[in-house]
Structures are given as C-alpha cells and as structure tokens.
C-alpha cells in the first residue's frame, strides 16, 4: 500500500499499539480512525547520523595516519606481549560470542581484564582483579577496534563510555573472531530491509 516494509510501520489508535495485538483484540470498531506511521530506511539512517558524529569520523580519519598500536599509550601495553592465558584466535572467521566470559586480555594499565556479556540484563561486565564494572549496553556510545600490527589475529578494542575519546576503555588482545560479534552485541545489529 505505502511501499514500506511492515517492520518500519507502526499503527496508532489512542496511542501507539502493541505490535503483537490484532485490531479486533484492541476493539477497533467500524468507522474508527487509525493512523499508520512509517519511515524509509534512508530516513532512519539520516536521523541516526548526527552531524557531530560525522565530524568526529572525519577527525578520526585524519588521526588514522598512524596506526593506534604504534601510539605511545598503546605501545606500553602491547610491548608486554600476549597474556599467558590469552584466548586462541582464529583468523578469517567470525564467530558468535562464547557462553563463557572472554578472558586473557589486558586493559590500558596492563592489568588482566575479562569481558562478560550479560544479555538477559543487557549489560557488559568489565572485570579486573580489583573490581567488576557493570555497564548497560545502551550507555556505550561506540566500539572501535584495530588489528594489532604483527599479530593481526588479535585486536585492540575500545568501548566509548562517555561523550569524548578520552572516555574510551581500551582492551588489548581481543581474538579477531569475536570482534564483529562484540560490536553487534554492544551497539545492536542493524536490520536492512
């Protein structure tokens, strides 16, 4: 009728209607006025890409001249080498997150860190020897990653916990097969129609 996929449409009748109910179940009578609201995928993407984020992406591109793993702050952690309990990596394969926490990684101060994805609570737990930070997935603004030079089967990854790059929480020696699954889990997977 309107050329929009059903998943991009919402029905309004005295407010937004629950998607699982039929018109009969909510007692819409003959002659009642209902409204269908919808968006194209282009409209949704345009709204979700604020100009500020676009400017930050341009800045990030300018800064990418030098790989992150060569920058001094990251070199000091990477020069320690792989943790002795680093998880095995499978290059060229993308896997779903394991049911156990991802462990055997370092944080920016070189301390051991593990990532636990509590999907039922929509939380990411970042655990160190001292404490466990329980973060709602929605509070994480972005996730960036880059392969580690000379060890391309592992990545360094940052979770943006605040409005600026200064709020990145860095994790080193993330097995490459979990990088996409981590990003999809934390940021939500886009559905293309």
C-alpha positions, 0 to 999 in steps of 0.5 A: 500500500505505502511501499514500506516494509511492515517492520518500519510501520507502526499503527496508532489508535489512542496511542501507539499499539502493541505490535503483537495485538490484532485490531479486533483484540484492541476493539477497533470498531467500524468507522474508527480512525487509525493512523499508520506511521512509517519511515524509509530506511534512508530516513532512519539512517539520516536521523541516526547520523548526527552531524557531530558524529560525522565530524568526529569520523572525519577527525578520526580519519585524519588521526588514522595516519598512524596506526593506534598500536604504534601510539605511545599509550598503546605501545606500553601495553602491547610491548608486554606481549600476549597474556599467558592465558590469552584466548586462541584466535582464529583468523578469517572467521567470525564467530558468535560470542562464547557462553563463557566470559572472554578472558586473557586480555589486558586493559590500558594499565596492563592489568588482566581484564575479562569481558562478560556479556550479560544479555538477559540484563543487557549489560557488559561486565568489565572485570579486573582483579580489583573490581567488576564494572557493570555497564548497560549496553545502551550507555556505550556510545561506540566500539572501535577496534584495530588489528594489532600490527604483527599479530593481526589475529588479535585486536585492540578494542575500545568501548566509548563510555562517555561523550569524548575519546578520552572516555574510551576503555581500551582492551588489548588482545581481543581474538579477531573472531569475536570482534564483529560479534562484540560490536553487534552485541554492544551497539545492536545489529542493524536490520536492512530491509 
